[in-house]
Amino acid sequence: MKLSIIIIGDEILLGRVTDTNSGTISRALDPLGFETINVVTVGDNREAITHAVAHALKTADLVITTGGLGPTKDDITKDVLTDIFGGTLMRDPEVTANIHALFDARGIKVNPLTENQAIVPSSCRVIQNRLGTAPIMWFEKNGRILISMPGVPHETEGMLPEVARQIASHFHHNLYFTHSTFITTGITESALAEKLSDWEEHLPPNFHLAYLPDSPIIKLRLDGSDFNPEQLSHTTKELEHKLELILGDLLIHRGDASLAQIVIERLRQRGYTLSSAESCTGGNIAHTITEVAGCSDVYVGSVVSYANEVKIKALGVDPSTLDSEGAVSEPVVRMMAEGVCRLTGADCAVSTSGIAGPGGAVPGKPVGTVWIGVKTPNGFSSKLYHFTGNRNRIIARATATALIDLLSIL
Amino acid sequence: MKLSIIIIGDEILLGRVTDTNSGTISRALDPLGFETINVVTVGDNREAITHAVAHALKTADLVITTGGLGPTKDDITKDVLTDIFGGTLMRDPEVTANIHALFDARGIKVNPLTENQAIVPSSCRVIQNRLGTAPIMWFEKNGRILISMPGVPHETEGMLPEVARQIASHFHHNLYFTHSTFITTGITESALAEKLSDWEEHLPPNFHLAYLPDSPIIKLRLDGSDFNPEQLSHTTKELEHKLELILGDLLIHRGDASLAQIVIERLRQRGYTLSSAESCTGGNIAHTITEVAGCSDVYVGSVVSYANEVKIKALGVDPSTLDSEGAVSEPVVRMMAEGVCRLTGADCAVSTSGIAGPGGAVPGKPVGTVWIGVKTPNGFSSKLYHFTGNRNRIIARATATALIDLLSIL
């Protein structure tokens, strides 16, 4: 079954806000057998919304729109949907009650503009939005379904399980699906493609391998579908087994997970705690790890020693070493890792010191030069890297590489 | 002039990777007078790419595609563009030389799959991609331009200035543009819309106000265009002045900037240095600030005291206070802020302690409860917040709120 997603909002079209809703929806409905055929982003513009909706209803079984439902003058989605699906705009007492309940819980008075969020086309069925004031609207026409969802990402994400449940009960399924993820590192995408070329060419027609590079890791996802669930399971296991053998040491994890989740799981297995001492990554290692719920049993904390005085005072880095070797050096990342373990009592530490740019380069140490240290109860090791790209990319690469270096030692 | 953007890639359609290229392109070409009319994301699928390109060439003056140019079997964009624009696929010696130069610089051998990146349609003009192996291809048909760019975000971003320069010299302009940004906080979008309703209704037809909410701030962008640059400048100034008066204290900054940039600029003006002591924000405050290039003259570092032992050992938080008040309490954020100033020697500090969830709630302190402390040379203040949403949203809200609280005191 085919899914078309329409993202509505000038702020996204103009590039002021990055759309994440389309990915959230695509991922959530994939296991229900919906293939996303396209995502169309349009502005708060009557003709553009009308054209996108009309085209999507011709080509997809299910259309999901997000956004364009706010109380400001820009937002005209409900008008357009009334034109397309018929009916009239009417105030819905249940939505009114929902809005008042939400505002009461926060102790805020509802203003008239917000109350207008309860005006919905009579041609839709409302799914109450427990997380915000914009109602979720379910439309049907000629056997096609259109669902209008809010633009605020946490509302869309939070309400999707309920919406997906209603979608599943509306559409009937007898096709079964498998999705297996393999996380690899230490190889370029093209070299990996060459290595897998034979295996990939002999895949059965109901299986497909997708390359999902997110440097320095490449995720591989093997997707299969079959009307016979036993046959599907059997073939999937055979293909997975063969793929694992080909990947060998390149494979760092089976199953979909973030690098931080893999690190946390590995530390938990080993019974180790972790800390970090960050200069050029500026807290991004700590942030990446603490995005994972429940990390607190293994992650104790970090010192972001951006200034040299903090390296000296908080981490006990030797000032004369800083003078002679410079902050971006092997002895300094060693002292940083040792210092943060001493300060926090953690068993392990990763440390970074480098030049994220665009300024800060010195002779022999261009932008992108990063020393990464890893300390475990078995000792310390470090590596020198030269990353390319802009500041954000260098920070992201150094963060991911520090986690991979830690994994390779644990 | 109208711009249509086509994002090609299964990984984006399936929601495994978030598209940021469309925003980058839209923002870069907006000042050249290009209105982005839509962004269409399609998979690595011949029919979908063909349909999207054909439709875009009918409706837009300029079409930019990104992605679908990798060396793996998935990537078929060049085939499709050859079908549409004619010519044949040929190996381009300059692209071959560029690929070898890139690999030589990294000391890596070029494999045959990567060499195939140099095969391009004879109907295009190549713009050499200095940042990667996928060539940038410029096509013309019936007065419309299509430019195919790489999918890797840092390559697209890095090459856009050169591509934009060539676009500007191709298209002629005599329409002038202004864009003014106003950053506000402390008000909901609907209340702000109500406050500005009169002013907005009397805007000249060649001006438009866009609401760009990114809670807890709302950016307002006033866009104007005119064939007469003097008239445009005069009207813009008048409108800006009036808007500033209406916004009053809600306005925290004029011009487009991130909260972190505003904070850094304000600290620089005051001659203060900053540190942070983070529990529930887990390093995200440090990361947000250190994303800004050149922050090191005001930002010295952070202690991410995720574990209570780190609060005690590194920041000198009193263990008996932790016992009696709990980690999420006013006295603890006070001691954290004081401790990190002592440790780092910074003049100012922000501190956070809260429950980001989904676990960790205790009676009287539900998920979303966050204490935020701000220390400056003039003293300490703190506030208790109750944020809603999932873990990521609570971390993001607490981070932004800490920066706003600091700004309001500086």
Interface residues (C-beta under 8 A of the other chain):
Chain A: I7 D10 E11 I12 L13 L14 G15 R16 V17 T18 D19 T20 S22 G23 T24 I25 S26 R27 D30 T36 I37 N38 V39 V40 T41 V42 G43 A48 A52 G70 P71 T72 K73 D74 I108 N111 P112 L113 T114 L131 H154 E157 G158 T188 E189 S190 A191 A193 E194 E200 A210 Y211 L212 P213 D214 K219 R221 S275 S276 E278 G282 G283 N284 I285 A286 H287 I289 T290 E291 A293 G294 C295 S296 Y299 V300 G301 S302 V303 V304 S305 Y306 A307 E309 V310 K313 A314 L343 T344 G345 A356 G357 P358 G359 T388 G389 N390 R391 N392 R393 I395
Chain B: I7 D10 E11 I12 L13 L14 G15 R16 V17 T18 D19 T20 S22 G23 T24 I25 S26 R27 D30 T36 I37 N38 V39 V40 T41 V42 G43 A48 A52 G70 P71 T72 K73 D74 I108 N111 P112 L113 T114 L131 H154 E157 G158 T188 E189 S190 A191 A193 E194 E200 A210 Y211 L212 P213 D214 K219 R221 S275 S276 E278 G282 G283 N284 I285 A286 H287 I289 T290 E291 A293 G294 C295 S296 Y299 V300 G301 S302 V303 V304 S305 Y306 A307 E309 V310 K313 A314 L343 T344 G345 A356 G357 P358 G359 T388 G389 N390 R391 N392 R393 I395
